[in-house]
Amino acid sequence: MVPDDKILIETDCPYLAPDPLRGTRNDSSNLKYVVKKIADFKGMEPEQVAKLTYKNASEIFHIK
């Protein structure tokens, strides 16, 4: 339901790692699981989601 241009991913919750790593400390190396889940929900390839979220973050935070 979230428009593609509004999706961001992050690791702001250090004690809530995504499946399949529940119970471990969360960090940015786990973003691949979040990207995969978003891709599954939206019917996209994970690479597309990674590019999309990178573009969105770049625009929001004015990163060139």
SETIDREN-359135 format. One record per residue (C-alpha): residue in one letter; x, y, z; chain. Coordinates in pm, 1 decimal. Example, Ala and Ser with C-alpha at 12.3 -4.5 7.8 and 13.67 -1.06 7.14 Angstrom:
BEGIN
+----+----------+----------+----------+----+
: aa :       xx :       yy :       zz : ch :
+----+----------+----------+----------+----+
:  a :   1230.0 :   -450.0 :    780.0 :  A :
:  s :   1367.0 :   -106.0 :    714.0 :  A :
+----+----------+----------+----------+----+
***
This chain:
BEGIN
+----+----------+----------+----------+----+
: aa :       xx :       yy :       zz : ch :
+----+----------+----------+----------+----+
:  m :      0.0 :      0.0 :      0.0 :  A :
:  v :    299.0 :    230.9 :     39.9 :  A :
:  p :    386.6 :    412.0 :   -283.1 :  A :
:  d :    723.1 :    313.8 :   -427.7 :  A :
:  d :    861.7 :    665.7 :   -390.5 :  A :
:  k :    793.6 :    664.0 :    -13.2 :  A :
:  i :    967.3 :    339.2 :     86.5 :  A :
:  l :   1282.5 :    354.2 :    299.2 :  A :
:  i :   1465.5 :     80.1 :    487.1 :  A :
:  e :   1669.1 :    112.4 :    805.9 :  A :
:  t :   1809.4 :    -73.9 :   1107.7 :  A :
:  d :   1696.7 :    153.1 :   1389.1 :  A :
:  c :   1582.9 :   -135.9 :   1606.5 :  A :
:  p :   1895.1 :   -313.3 :   1737.2 :  A :
:  y :   1700.9 :   -573.7 :   1934.3 :  A :
:  l :   1447.3 :   -671.0 :   1668.5 :  A :
:  a :   1632.4 :   -853.0 :   1392.9 :  A :
:  p :   1424.9 :   -971.9 :   1094.9 :  A :
:  d :   1340.0 :  -1335.2 :   1035.1 :  A :
:  p :   1537.6 :  -1561.9 :   1013.1 :  A :
:  l :   1763.5 :  -1393.5 :   1270.0 :  A :
:  r :   1516.8 :  -1321.5 :   1552.0 :  A :
:  g :   1690.0 :  -1314.7 :   1887.8 :  A :
:  t :   2016.5 :  -1173.3 :   1753.4 :  A :
:  r :   2138.5 :   -815.7 :   1741.2 :  A :
:  n :   2015.5 :   -626.0 :   1436.5 :  A :
:  d :   2252.0 :   -428.5 :   1213.3 :  A :
:  s :   2276.0 :   -308.5 :    855.4 :  A :
:  s :   2395.4 :   -647.7 :    728.9 :  A :
:  n :   2036.2 :   -767.3 :    783.2 :  A :
:  l :   1882.5 :   -520.3 :    539.7 :  A :
:  k :   1891.5 :   -788.6 :    270.6 :  A :
:  y :   1612.2 :   -970.3 :    455.8 :  A :
:  v :   1400.5 :   -654.9 :    470.6 :  A :
:  v :   1461.9 :   -589.4 :    100.3 :  A :
:  k :   1361.7 :   -947.6 :     16.5 :  A :
:  k :   1038.2 :   -921.4 :    216.3 :  A :
:  i :    943.9 :   -589.9 :     53.2 :  A :
:  a :   1019.2 :   -741.8 :   -288.1 :  A :
:  d :    793.2 :  -1037.1 :   -209.1 :  A :
:  f :    507.4 :   -809.0 :    -99.6 :  A :
:  k :    536.3 :   -581.0 :   -402.4 :  A :
:  g :    605.9 :   -851.2 :   -663.2 :  A :
:  m :    948.1 :   -706.2 :   -746.0 :  A :
:  e :   1302.0 :   -837.7 :   -760.7 :  A :
:  p :   1516.4 :   -758.7 :   -453.7 :  A :
:  e :   1760.7 :   -566.5 :   -674.3 :  A :
:  q :   1477.0 :   -337.6 :   -785.6 :  A :
:  v :   1380.6 :   -268.6 :   -423.9 :  A :
:  a :   1743.3 :   -198.3 :   -330.8 :  A :
:  k :   1777.8 :     53.5 :   -615.5 :  A :
:  l :   1440.9 :    209.6 :   -537.3 :  A :
:  t :   1512.0 :    256.5 :   -166.4 :  A :
:  y :   1860.5 :    389.8 :   -239.2 :  A :
:  k :   1710.2 :    645.6 :   -477.3 :  A :
:  n :   1444.2 :    743.9 :   -222.7 :  A :
:  a :   1698.1 :    789.4 :     58.0 :  A :
:  s :   1927.9 :    988.1 :   -172.3 :  A :
:  e :   1645.3 :   1225.1 :   -257.8 :  A :
:  i :   1516.5 :   1266.2 :     96.3 :  A :
:  f :   1860.0 :   1322.8 :    249.6 :  A :
:  h :   1997.2 :   1518.9 :    -49.4 :  A :
:  i :   2277.7 :   1269.2 :   -113.9 :  A :
:  k :   2442.5 :   1293.7 :   -454.1 :  A :
+----+----------+----------+----------+----+
***
